[in-house]
């Protein structure tokens, strides 16, 4: 009864205070301008995750063989390896450890393309740039606490604002680690043809967006360093828990903003839009052999039993956990289907059910260190990659 009365009080307060929000006024992009909006001077900065962007289609239709060699010098007539890193919050420690162990084993390839969502978005730039940044990932995923990510707001501030927490600490963390040198290095690799993609969800449009970080990195956009950090923060912005990130866009010289949130709201992990004819791309680039797709699912895939107290918050929390797990499995099946369609090798890694440690907070350094060590040892021994999604048995 006390819990019910609390929610009733919150609901009534929301109704009363809805007209008194302390969030800044928005310049919402009109629906008829959605397809025209862009980052000023960087038209290829992003594209919808459910279509093959027109500029990319035109490039692959019109480029000559010489132009492909020029613009994709580092990946032309080479084997291709793609890395997709999922969300998972503190469980991103598993992937960070796996990368380091994999590199120590000596079999980790240079990735032609890296994609990231949520915690995977924070990992992706360092995984993209290579093993020399594994120590940075180790620090991030073994010493970071919840206080380094977000600061809880008071009840009144939350009611008047746009989230339960403030991610100002995360902004400072991103400014510390996503340096101008990191961004310059991403730009250098982009010029070779390598790609770093980060996923967010445009909440206004209700559609997933893929950001081409390298395209932004090579641009003359004056706030590109800030924009890249904000994209990473947006990809991790769990709705309600963390504030959405407003990305400034422009149409015909008029400024607007778009509301972007956690990429996991749309998909837990992705490689490329299903609408893209990837087989055609690999043919144009004369890729040697079948491309390898490595999917790191920073989560458990097996269901776990957990008796739920009969009250609103436990029921809601457990329901969301179940939804995220099953959505993530669905994403794996989509990636597997694309691999089968396009001639790519599917490789999957995830946290084993045998890991039973329990965190004491959202980002618990003790828990994360143990999970990092597990990932490291599994990578060092040679990870037993799964070649199909969970529950999928290939019959000969």
C-alpha positions in Angstrom: 0.0 0.0 0.0 2.8 2.4 0.8 4.4 1.7 -2.6 1.1 2.3 -4.4 0.6 5.6 -2.5 4.1 6.6 -3.5 3.4 6.1 -7.2 0.1 7.9 -6.9 1.8 10.8 -5.3 4.5 10.8 -8.0 1.8 10.7 -10.7 -0.2 13.5 -9.2 3.0 15.5 -8.8 3.8 15.0 -12.5 0.5 16.3 -13.5 0.8 19.3 -11.4 4.4 20.1 -12.3 4.3 19.2 -16.0 3.9 22.8 -16.9 6.9 23.8 -14.7 9.6 21.7 -16.4 13.1 23.1 -15.9 14.4 21.5 -19.1 15.5 24.0 -21.8 13.1 24.8 -24.6 13.6 22.6 -27.7 13.8 23.6 -31.4 12.1 20.4 -32.6 12.8 19.4 -36.2 9.5 19.5 -38.2 8.5 16.1 -39.6 8.7 17.3 -43.2 12.3 18.3 -42.8 13.5 15.0 -41.3 15.1 13.8 -44.5 16.9 17.1 -45.1 18.4 17.7 -41.7 22.1 17.3 -41.4 25.2 18.2 -39.4 26.4 21.4 -41.0 29.1 20.6 -43.5 29.1 16.9 -42.7 26.2 15.4 -44.8 27.5 11.8 -44.4 27.7 12.0 -40.6 24.8 9.6 -40.1 22.1 7.6 -41.8 19.0 5.6 -40.8 19.8 2.1 -39.6 16.9 0.6 -41.7 18.0 1.7 -45.1 21.0 1.9 -47.5 21.7 5.7 -47.7 21.5 7.2 -51.1 25.0 8.7 -50.9 26.5 5.3 -50.3 24.5 3.7 -53.1 25.7 6.4 -55.5 29.3 5.9 -54.4 29.3 2.2 -55.0 27.5 2.6 -58.3 29.7 5.3 -59.7 33.2 4.8 -58.3 35.7 3.4 -60.8 38.2 0.6 -59.8 40.9 3.3 -59.4 38.6 5.3 -57.0 37.9 2.3 -54.9 41.6 1.7 -54.6 42.2 5.3 -53.7 39.5 5.8 -51.1 39.7 2.3 -49.6 43.4 1.7 -49.8 43.7 -0.1 -46.5 40.9 -2.6 -47.1 41.0 -3.1 -50.9 41.9 -6.6 -52.0 42.3 -7.5 -48.3 40.6 -10.0 -45.9 37.8 -8.3 -44.0 37.0 -8.6 -40.2 34.0 -6.8 -38.7 33.5 -6.4 -35.0 30.1 -5.6 -33.4 30.0 -4.7 -29.7 26.7 -4.8 -27.9 25.3 -2.9 -24.9 25.3 -4.3 -21.4 26.4 -1.6 -19.0 29.0 -2.8 -16.6 29.1 -6.1 -18.4 31.2 -4.3 -21.1 34.1 -5.4 -18.9 33.7 -8.9 -20.4 34.3 -7.6 -23.9 37.2 -5.4 -22.8 38.9 -8.4 -21.2 38.3 -10.6 -24.2 39.9 -8.1 -26.5 43.0 -7.9 -24.3 43.3 -11.7 -24.0 42.7 -12.2 -27.7 45.5 -9.7 -28.5 47.9 -11.4 -26.0 47.2 -14.7 -27.8 48.4 -13.1 -31.0 45.4 -13.9 -33.2 43.3 -10.7 -32.9 42.9 -9.2 -36.3 42.8 -5.5 -37.3 39.1 -4.8 -37.7 37.9 -3.4 -41.0 34.8 -2.1 -39.4 33.7 -1.7 -35.7 30.2 -1.0 -34.5 29.1 -0.2 -31.0 25.9 0.4 -29.0 25.6 1.7 -25.5 28.5 0.4 -23.5 29.7 -1.0 -26.8 29.9 2.5 -28.1 32.3 3.5 -25.3 34.4 0.5 -26.1 34.3 0.7 -29.9 36.8 3.6 -30.5 39.6 1.9 -28.6 38.9 -1.6 -30.1 38.9 0.1 -33.5 42.3 1.7 -32.9 43.9 -1.6 -31.8 45.5 -3.4 -29.0 47.7 -0.4 -27.9 44.5 1.0 -26.3 43.7 -2.2 -24.3 45.2 -0.7 -21.2 42.8 2.2 -21.5 39.8 -0.2 -21.7 41.1 -2.1 -18.7 41.2 1.1 -16.6 37.7 2.1 -17.8 36.2 -1.3 -17.0 37.9 -2.2 -13.8 38.1 1.2 -11.9 34.9 3.0 -13.0 32.1 3.2 -10.4 28.5 4.4 -10.8 29.5 7.8 -9.5 31.8 8.2 -12.4 28.9 7.6 -14.8 25.9 9.4 -13.4 24.8 11.5 -10.4 21.3 10.7 -9.0 18.9 13.6 -9.0 16.5 14.5 -6.2 12.9 13.6 -6.6 11.8 17.1 -7.4 14.6 17.6 -9.9 13.7 14.3 -11.6 10.0 15.3 -11.8 10.9 18.7 -13.3 13.6 17.3 -15.6 14.1 14.7 -18.2 15.7 11.8 -16.3 16.4 10.3 -12.9 20.1 11.0 -13.1 22.6 13.5 -14.5 25.4 12.1 -16.7 27.7 15.1 -16.2 30.3 12.7 -14.8 30.2 10.6 -18.0 30.7 13.8 -20.0 33.9 14.4 -18.0 35.0 10.8 -18.5 34.5 11.1 -22.2 36.4 14.3 -22.4 39.3 12.7 -20.5 39.6 9.6 -22.7 38.1 10.6 -26.1 40.9 13.0 -26.8 41.7 15.0 -29.9 44.6 12.6 -30.5 42.1 9.7 -30.4 39.8 11.4 -32.9 42.7 12.3 -35.2 43.8 8.6 -35.1 40.2 7.6 -36.1 40.4 10.1 -39.0 43.7 8.6 -40.2 42.2 5.1 -40.3 39.0 6.4 -41.9 41.1 7.7 -44.8 42.3 4.1 -45.4 38.7 2.9 -45.7 38.2 1.5 -42.2 34.9 2.4 -40.5 33.7 3.1 -37.0 29.9 3.2 -36.6 28.0 4.1 -33.4 24.3 3.5 -32.9 21.7 5.8 -31.3 18.0 6.1 -31.5 16.4 9.3 -32.7 13.5 9.4 -30.3 11.6 12.1 -32.3 11.5 9.8 -35.3 11.4 6.6 -33.4 14.2 5.2 -35.6 17.7 3.9 -35.1 20.5 6.0 -36.4 24.1 4.9 -37.4 26.8 7.6 -36.9 29.9 7.5 -39.1 32.5 8.7 -36.6 35.3 8.7 -39.1 33.4 11.0 -41.4 32.9 13.5 -38.6 36.6 13.1 -37.5 37.9 14.2 -40.9 35.5 17.1 -41.3 36.0 20.8 -40.7 32.9 20.9 -38.4 34.1 23.3 -35.6 32.6 21.3 -32.7 33.4 17.8 -34.0 35.2 16.7 -30.9 32.3 17.7 -28.7 29.8 16.1 -31.2 31.6 12.7 -31.2 31.6 12.7 -27.4 28.0 13.6 -27.3 27.1 10.8 -29.8 28.9 8.3 -27.5 27.0 9.7 -24.5 23.7 9.5 -26.4 24.3 5.9 -27.3 24.5 5.2 -23.6 21.6 7.4 -22.6 19.1 4.8 -21.1 15.7 6.5 -21.4 14.4 7.9 -18.1 17.4 6.8 -16.2 19.8 9.0 -18.1 19.0 12.3 -19.9 18.6 12.3 -23.7 21.2 14.1 -25.7 20.2 16.9 -28.0 22.1 16.9 -31.3 22.1 20.2 -33.3 21.1 19.9 -36.9 20.5 22.3 -39.7 18.1 22.7 -42.7 18.5 25.6 -45.1 20.5 27.6 -42.5 17.9 27.1 -39.8 19.0 25.4 -36.6 17.0 22.6 -34.9 17.7 19.8 -32.5 17.1 16.0 -32.4 16.6 14.0 -29.3 18.9 10.9 -29.2 19.0 8.1 -26.7 20.5 4.7 -26.0 21.1 2.8 -29.2 19.9 -0.3 -27.3 16.4 1.0 -27.5 16.5 0.0 -31.2 18.9 -2.9 -31.2 21.4 -4.3 -28.7 24.0 -5.0 -31.4 24.3 -4.4 -35.2 26.7 -4.8 -38.0 25.1 -3.0 -41.0 21.5 -2.3 -42.2 19.7 -5.3 -43.8 18.8 -3.1 -46.7 22.5 -2.9 -47.8 23.7 -5.2 -50.5 26.8 -6.2 -48.6 27.8 -8.9 -51.1 28.0 -6.2 -53.8 30.2 -4.1 -51.5 32.7 -6.9 -50.9 32.8 -7.6 -54.7 33.5 -4.0 -55.5 36.3 -4.0 -52.8 37.6 -7.3 -54.1 37.7 -8.7 -50.6 39.9 -11.8 -50.1 37.9 -14.8 -48.8 34.7 -14.6 -46.7 34.5 -11.7 -44.3 34.5 -12.6 -40.6 31.8 -11.1 -38.4 32.7 -11.1 -34.7 29.8 -10.3 -32.3 30.5 -9.6 -28.7 27.4 -9.8 -26.6 28.1 -8.2 -23.3 25.4 -10.1 -21.6 24.1 -13.5 -20.5 22.0 -15.4 -23.1 20.6 -18.1 -20.9 17.5 -17.3 -18.9 17.9 -17.1 -15.2 15.3 -17.8 -12.6 14.6 -15.0 -10.1 11.5 -15.0 -7.9 9.8 -11.6 -8.3 8.2 -9.7 -5.5 4.6 -8.9 -6.2 5.0 -5.1 -6.5 5.3 -2.6 -9.3 9.0 -1.9 -9.4 10.3 -5.5 -9.2 7.8 -6.5 -11.9 8.8 -3.6 -14.1 12.5 -4.2 -13.6 12.3 -8.0 -14.3 10.1 -7.4 -17.4 12.7 -4.9 -18.8 15.5 -7.4 -18.2 13.6 -10.1 -20.0 12.8 -7.8 -22.9 16.5 -6.8 -23.3 17.7 -10.4 -23.2 15.2 -11.6 -25.8 15.7 -8.5 -28.0 19.4 -9.1 -27.9 18.9 -12.7 -29.0 16.7 -11.5 -31.9 19.4 -9.2 -33.0 21.9 -12.1 -33.1 19.5 -14.0 -35.3 19.2 -11.1 -37.7 23.0 -10.7 -37.9 23.3 -14.5 -38.5 20.7 -14.3 -41.3 22.6 -11.4 -42.9 25.8 -13.4 -42.7 24.1 -16.4 -44.4 22.7 -14.1 -47.1 25.8 -12.1 -47.8 28.5 -14.8 -47.4 30.0 -13.8 -44.1 31.3 -16.0 -41.3 29.3 -15.6 -38.1 31.3 -15.7 -34.8 29.6 -15.0 -31.4 31.0 -14.5 -27.9 28.9 -13.9 -24.7 29.2 -14.1 -20.9 28.9 -17.8 -19.8 26.2 -18.8 -17.3 28.9 -20.1 -15.1 29.8 -16.6 -14.1 27.7 -16.0 -11.0 29.1 -12.9 -9.4 26.6 -10.3 -8.4 27.4 -6.5 -8.5 26.6 -4.3 -5.5 25.9 -1.3 -7.7 25.3 -0.4 -11.3 29.0 -0.1 -12.0 30.8 -2.1 -9.3 34.6 -2.1 -9.9 35.0 -5.4 -8.0 32.4 -7.2 -10.1 33.8 -5.6 -13.3 37.3 -6.6 -12.5 36.3 -10.3 -12.1 34.3 -10.2 -15.3 37.2 -8.5 -17.1 39.6 -11.2 -15.8 37.2 -13.9 -17.1 37.0 -12.4 -20.5 40.8 -12.0 -20.6 41.4 -15.7 -19.7 38.8 -16.8 -22.3 40.5 -14.7 -24.9 44.0 -15.8 -24.0 43.1 -19.5 -24.2 41.5 -19.0 -27.6 37.8 -18.2 -27.3 35.4 -21.0 -28.3 33.4 -18.9 -30.8 29.9 -19.9 -31.5 29.0 -20.2 -35.2 25.2 -19.9 -34.7 22.9 -18.0 -32.4 21.7 -19.7 -29.2 19.3 -22.5 -29.7 20.0 -22.7 -33.4 21.2 -26.1 -34.5 22.5 -26.6 -38.0 21.4 -30.0 -39.2 23.4 -31.6 -42.0 
